[in-house]
Amino acid sequence: MDRPVALSSAGVLADYHSDSGKLRLRNSRTLRQEGEASIGGAPVAFSPDGRLLAVPDAADQIQLWDVATNRPLGLPLAGIPPEADSLGISSLYSLAFTRDGSTVLAVDGHSRLRTHVIAPGKIKDAFCAQFGALSPADWKAHIHELPYQNSCRTI
């Protein structure tokens, strides 16, 4: 094992292998490797339920990984503008999930905080609070596959 960097609540140990530049996922009891992720460096963070792993990529964006399938989920989250040092090491200083797992928090070496809401319901709530419901015309232009519904209606 090279350098342990995170331990999930589900017993998955992440260790950074400096020779390959990969993050290895191991069973914390047996230390058997169960997966691997390409990352831009430390830090990394597991979601509270241990299902997701947030890792920086080489461009200081944050990629979410599904721990069970060992695959990236969606596109990377926009990171803090890159300020990598001459060795190309990530300028992200810390990554964390909120207690409910709905948001990824990132802090860089200059103490700038970025929040990335990842829970669909919370994204919808934030959108509705800022912009309000889509009009029927906007719905038709952007979500034409589905019949119109008041997107910000509460039940």
N, C-alpha and C positions, 0 to 999 in steps of 0.2 A: 504494500500500500504506500502511495506517495505522500499525499497530504490530505487528511480528512477536512472537508469544508462545511458539511451539513449532515444532519440526521433528521429523518422524518419521524412523525408520530407513529407511522406504520412500520418502523424498523428498517428503513432503507438508508444506507450510508452512502453519501456522495463523497468521492475523493478525486482530487485533481491529479492527473498524470502529466507531469511536466514534459516528459519526452514526446508524447503524442499530442499534447494540448487538448486532451479530451477529459471529460468528466465521466468517471466510471460510477455506476450505481451498483451497490453490493447489498446482499442480505447482511444485516448487521450482526446476526448470530453466527452464520457460517462463513462470512466474508466472501462467499461465492459471487462472482460478477453476474449481474442480471441484466445489465444494459449499459449504454454509453451515449453520451451527448457531446456534440461539438460545441465548444463555447469559446468566447473571447477572453476568458479568465474568470477569476473569482470576483465578486461574491456570487453565491447562489442562495435560493431560498425554497423550501418546501411549503406548500399550502398547508393550512391547519389539519386537513384530513389526509394529507400525504399523497394525494392523487396527482397533484401538479407540481412541477419544478420550474422555477423562474431562473433563467440563466442569461448572462449578457452574451451578445454575439460580437464579432470582430468590429462592428460599426457602433458599439455601445447601445444597440437596441436590445430590448428584452424579449427573449423567445420563451414561450411557455411550452413545456413538454408534458405529455401524458406519461406518467411513470409506468403504468401497467403495460402500455403498448410500446414504450420507448420511442415515441414519435413526436415531432413538433406539432403543436396545435395552432393552426392559422398563421397569419403573418406576424412578424415581430411587432412589439409595441414600440412606438417611437421613443427613443431614449433622450437623454440629456445631450446637447450638442457635443460631439466628440472632442476631447482634449487629451487624447492618449499621449503618454510620454514617448520618448524616442524608441522604446522597445515595443511599442504597440500594446502595452498593457491597458486594460480597461480603466477608464477614469471613474467608473461606478464604484462607490465606496461601500454601499450597503444596499441590500434588497430585502424586502419583507412583504408578507401578506398581512392584511388586516385580520383580526381575530375571526371574523365570519368568512374569510376567504374571498370576499367580493372585490377586493382592490389590491393591486400590487403597488408598493411604495418603493421608490428608488432615490437614493441620495448620492451625490457625487462628492469628490474631494473638496469642492468649494461650498459644501453644505447646502446645495440647491436640492429641493425636494420636488419630485414628480409623482403624481398619482395617476394610476391607470385603472379605471373601473372596468372589471371584466365580467361581472354578473349581469346577464341580460336584463333582469328586472330593474336593477339599479341604473343601467345605461338608459333604459326607457324613461325612468323617473327623472334622471338628470336632463335628458333631452326635452321632456315635456315641461319641466320647470323653466328651462331656458328659452325654448322656442314655441311651446304650445303645440296643440294638435295639428296634424297635417290637414290641409284643406282637401276636398275631394279632387281638385285639379292636381295638387302636388302628389297625392296618393297615386292617381292614374299615371302621372309622369314617372314615378320612381318605383312603385310597387304594383304595376299593372297586372301581375299574375293573380292577385287576390282581390276579392270584392272589397270595396271601401268599408272601413270601420273607423270609429273615432279612436285614434291611436292613443289618446291620453285619458280615456274614460276610466274612472275608478269604479270598482264593484263594491 
